[in-house]
Amino acid sequence: MKFTYYYEETSQDTRSWEIESEVMLTENEIQDLALETTFEEGDTSSGDTYKVTFKGTEYGDDCQCEYDGDEIKEED
């Protein structure tokens, strides 16, 4: 007999960027500039009028787990 299970783990992680700009930006422009960096802390990207720095990730501690699929064996 074969069993199939699905497991999802969700937490809230918060990624932070600092964007310095010589011109006012829209929300879309801010998001586009932020995504120019990698998710490596301290990574930067810059252009003629801006500099973006990825500040880091704060990992969530309120993990939610969900099990689905076939019947799960009870622990002894």
Backbone as JSON Lines, residues from 0, in Angstrom:
{"i":0,"aa":"M","n":[0.84,-1.18,0.0],"ca":[0.0,0.0,0.0],"c":[0.88,1.25,0.0]}
{"i":1,"aa":"K","n":[0.44,2.24,-0.69],"ca":[1.2,3.48,-0.82],"c":[0.41,4.61,-0.16]}
{"i":2,"aa":"F","n":[1.11,5.49,0.53],"ca":[0.48,6.63,1.2],"c":[1.02,7.92,0.6]}
{"i":3,"aa":"T","n":[0.17,8.89,0.47],"ca":[0.58,10.2,-0.04],"c":[0.19,11.26,0.97]}
{"i":4,"aa":"Y","n":[1.15,12.09,1.35],"ca":[0.9,13.16,2.31],"c":[1.38,14.48,1.74]}
{"i":5,"aa":"Y","n":[0.79,15.54,2.22],"ca":[1.19,16.9,1.85],"c":[1.45,17.67,3.13]}
{"i":6,"aa":"Y","n":[2.51,18.41,3.15],"ca":[2.87,19.18,4.35],"c":[3.2,20.6,3.92]}
{"i":7,"aa":"E","n":[2.61,21.56,4.59],"ca":[2.92,22.97,4.34],"c":[3.28,23.61,5.66]}
{"i":8,"aa":"E","n":[4.29,24.42,5.64],"ca":[4.7,25.17,6.82],"c":[4.75,26.63,6.42]}
{"i":9,"aa":"T","n":[4.04,27.46,7.15],"ca":[3.95,28.87,6.82],"c":[4.37,29.7,8.02]}
{"i":10,"aa":"S","n":[5.2,30.66,7.79],"ca":[5.54,31.63,8.83],"c":[5.65,32.98,8.16]}
{"i":11,"aa":"Q","n":[5.67,34.0,8.96],"ca":[5.78,35.34,8.38],"c":[7.22,35.8,8.49]}
{"i":12,"aa":"D","n":[7.87,35.89,7.36],"ca":[9.22,36.43,7.3],"c":[9.12,37.86,6.81]}
{"i":13,"aa":"T","n":[9.98,38.71,7.34],"ca":[9.97,40.12,6.95],"c":[11.32,40.47,6.34]}
{"i":14,"aa":"R","n":[11.31,40.86,5.08],"ca":[12.52,41.3,4.39],"c":[12.52,42.82,4.34]}
{"i":15,"aa":"S","n":[13.69,43.41,4.53],"ca":[13.78,44.87,4.61],"c":[14.83,45.43,3.66]}
{"i":16,"aa":"W","n":[14.48,46.53,3.04],"ca":[15.38,47.25,2.15],"c":[15.44,48.71,2.58]}
{"i":17,"aa":"E","n":[16.54,49.35,2.26],"ca":[16.66,50.8,2.4],"c":[16.89,51.37,1.0]}
{"i":18,"aa":"I","n":[16.06,52.34,0.62],"ca":[16.17,52.93,-0.71],"c":[16.38,54.43,-0.54]}
{"i":19,"aa":"E","n":[17.51,54.91,-1.04],"ca":[17.81,56.34,-1.03],"c":[17.65,56.84,-2.45]}
{"i":20,"aa":"S","n":[16.86,57.89,-2.63],"ca":[16.58,58.39,-3.96],"c":[16.62,59.91,-3.98]}
{"i":21,"aa":"E","n":[17.09,60.46,-5.08],"ca":[17.12,61.91,-5.26],"c":[15.8,62.42,-5.82]}
{"i":22,"aa":"V","n":[14.91,61.5,-6.21],"ca":[13.6,61.88,-6.75],"c":[12.52,61.11,-6.0]}
{"i":23,"aa":"M","n":[11.3,61.66,-5.96],"ca":[10.18,60.99,-5.34],"c":[9.82,59.76,-6.17]}
{"i":24,"aa":"L","n":[9.47,58.66,-5.48],"ca":[9.17,57.41,-6.15],"c":[7.73,56.97,-5.88]}
{"i":25,"aa":"T","n":[7.17,56.22,-6.81],"ca":[5.86,55.6,-6.61],"c":[6.05,54.28,-5.86]}
{"i":26,"aa":"E","n":[4.97,53.69,-5.37],"ca":[5.06,52.38,-4.72],"c":[5.62,51.34,-5.67]}
{"i":27,"aa":"N","n":[5.17,51.35,-6.93],"ca":[5.68,50.38,-7.91],"c":[7.17,50.56,-8.16]}
{"i":28,"aa":"E","n":[7.62,51.81,-8.24],"ca":[9.05,52.06,-8.45],"c":[9.86,51.57,-7.25]}
{"i":29,"aa":"I","n":[9.35,51.79,-6.04],"ca":[10.05,51.33,-4.85],"c":[10.18,49.81,-4.87]}
{"i":30,"aa":"Q","n":[9.09,49.12,-5.19],"ca":[9.13,47.66,-5.23],"c":[10.08,47.17,-6.32]}
{"i":31,"aa":"D","n":[10.03,47.77,-7.49],"ca":[10.93,47.37,-8.57],"c":[12.39,47.55,-8.18]}
{"i":32,"aa":"L","n":[12.7,48.67,-7.54],"ca":[14.09,48.92,-7.13],"c":[14.52,47.93,-6.06]}
{"i":33,"aa":"A","n":[13.64,47.65,-5.1],"ca":[13.98,46.7,-4.03],"c":[14.33,45.34,-4.61]}
{"i":34,"aa":"L","n":[13.59,44.92,-5.62],"ca":[13.8,43.58,-6.17],"c":[15.02,43.49,-7.09]}
{"i":35,"aa":"E","n":[15.74,44.6,-7.25],"ca":[17.0,44.54,-8.0],"c":[18.11,43.86,-7.19]}
{"i":36,"aa":"T","n":[17.95,43.79,-5.87],"ca":[18.98,43.18,-5.03],"c":[18.69,41.7,-4.83]}
{"i":37,"aa":"T","n":[19.7,40.98,-4.4],"ca":[19.49,39.6,-3.97],"c":[19.0,39.65,-2.52]}
{"i":38,"aa":"F","n":[18.68,38.5,-1.96],"ca":[18.26,38.46,-0.56],"c":[19.46,38.2,0.36]}
{"i":39,"aa":"E","n":[20.63,38.62,-0.07],"ca":[21.83,38.49,0.74],"c":[22.04,39.8,1.5]}
{"i":40,"aa":"E","n":[22.09,39.71,2.82],"ca":[22.2,40.91,3.65],"c":[23.37,41.78,3.21]}
{"i":41,"aa":"G","n":[23.09,43.07,3.02],"ca":[24.11,44.03,2.62],"c":[24.24,44.21,1.12]}
{"i":42,"aa":"D","n":[23.55,43.37,0.32],"ca":[23.62,43.5,-1.13],"c":[23.07,44.86,-1.55]}
{"i":43,"aa":"T","n":[23.71,45.49,-2.54],"ca":[23.27,46.8,-2.99],"c":[23.09,46.82,-4.5]}
{"i":44,"aa":"S","n":[22.3,47.8,-4.93],"ca":[22.1,48.1,-6.33],"c":[21.98,49.61,-6.41]}
{"i":45,"aa":"S","n":[22.5,50.19,-7.49],"ca":[22.42,51.65,-7.59],"c":[22.31,52.09,-9.03]}
{"i":46,"aa":"G","n":[21.82,53.32,-9.18],"ca":[21.7,53.95,-10.48],"c":[22.08,55.42,-10.34]}
{"i":47,"aa":"D","n":[21.75,56.22,-11.35],"ca":[22.11,57.64,-11.32],"c":[21.47,58.39,-10.17]}
{"i":48,"aa":"T","n":[20.24,58.01,-9.78],"ca":[19.51,58.78,-8.77],"c":[19.1,57.97,-7.55]}
{"i":49,"aa":"Y","n":[19.58,56.73,-7.41],"ca":[19.15,55.91,-6.28],"c":[20.21,54.91,-5.84]}
{"i":50,"aa":"K","n":[20.05,54.45,-4.6],"ca":[20.85,53.35,-4.08],"c":[19.92,52.49,-3.23]}
{"i":51,"aa":"V","n":[19.95,51.18,-3.46],"ca":[19.12,50.22,-2.73],"c":[20.04,49.3,-1.95]}
{"i":52,"aa":"T","n":[19.72,49.07,-0.68],"ca":[20.47,48.13,0.16],"c":[19.51,47.15,0.79]}
{"i":53,"aa":"F","n":[19.78,45.85,0.62],"ca":[18.99,44.84,1.31],"c":[19.51,44.75,2.73]}
{"i":54,"aa":"K","n":[18.62,45.05,3.7],"ca":[19.02,45.12,5.1],"c":[18.99,43.76,5.79]}
{"i":55,"aa":"G","n":[18.17,42.84,5.32],"ca":[18.15,41.51,5.92],"c":[16.75,40.95,6.03]}
{"i":56,"aa":"T","n":[16.67,39.75,6.6],"ca":[15.41,39.03,6.79],"c":[15.23,38.71,8.26]}
{"i":57,"aa":"E","n":[14.05,39.04,8.77],"ca":[13.68,38.64,10.12],"c":[12.73,37.47,9.97]}
{"i":58,"aa":"Y","n":[13.14,36.33,10.5],"ca":[12.35,35.13,10.31],"c":[11.25,35.03,11.36]}
{"i":59,"aa":"G","n":[10.04,34.71,10.91],"ca":[8.9,34.59,11.79],"c":[9.04,33.42,12.74]}
{"i":60,"aa":"D","n":[8.41,33.53,13.9],"ca":[8.5,32.46,14.87],"c":[7.14,31.85,15.19]}
{"i":61,"aa":"D","n":[6.12,32.24,14.45],"ca":[4.79,31.7,14.67],"c":[4.44,30.77,13.53]}
{"i":62,"aa":"C","n":[5.11,29.64,13.51],"ca":[4.96,28.68,12.42],"c":[3.61,27.98,12.5]}
{"i":63,"aa":"Q","n":[2.94,27.87,11.38],"ca":[1.67,27.16,11.27],"c":[1.9,25.95,10.38]}
{"i":64,"aa":"C","n":[1.47,24.78,10.83],"ca":[1.67,23.55,10.06],"c":[0.33,22.98,9.62]}
{"i":65,"aa":"E","n":[0.32,22.4,8.43],"ca":[-0.9,21.78,7.92],"c":[-0.53,20.44,7.29]}
{"i":66,"aa":"Y","n":[-1.27,19.41,7.7],"ca":[-1.08,18.06,7.17],"c":[-2.32,17.69,6.38]}
{"i":67,"aa":"D","n":[-2.14,17.02,5.24],"ca":[-3.26,16.66,4.4],"c":[-2.91,15.36,3.68]}
{"i":68,"aa":"G","n":[-3.89,14.75,3.08],"ca":[-3.64,13.55,2.31],"c":[-4.23,12.33,2.98]}
{"i":69,"aa":"D","n":[-3.52,11.2,2.91],"ca":[-4.0,9.95,3.48],"c":[-4.03,10.0,5.0]}
{"i":70,"aa":"E","n":[-4.67,8.95,5.6],"ca":[-4.77,8.87,7.06],"c":[-3.39,8.82,7.67]}
{"i":71,"aa":"I","n":[-3.21,9.55,8.76],"ca":[-1.91,9.65,9.43],"c":[-1.91,8.72,10.64]}
{"i":72,"aa":"K","n":[-0.82,8.0,10.81],"ca":[-0.66,7.06,11.92],"c":[-0.54,7.83,13.23]}
{"i":73,"aa":"E","n":[-1.25,7.37,14.24],"ca":[-1.16,7.98,15.56],"c":[0.16,7.6,16.22]}
{"i":74,"aa":"E","n":[0.73,8.52,16.99],"ca":[1.97,8.21,17.7],"c":[1.66,7.36,18.92]}
{"i":75,"aa":"D","n":[2.61,6.49,19.28],"ca":[2.43,5.62,20.47],"c":[2.58,6.39,21.74]}
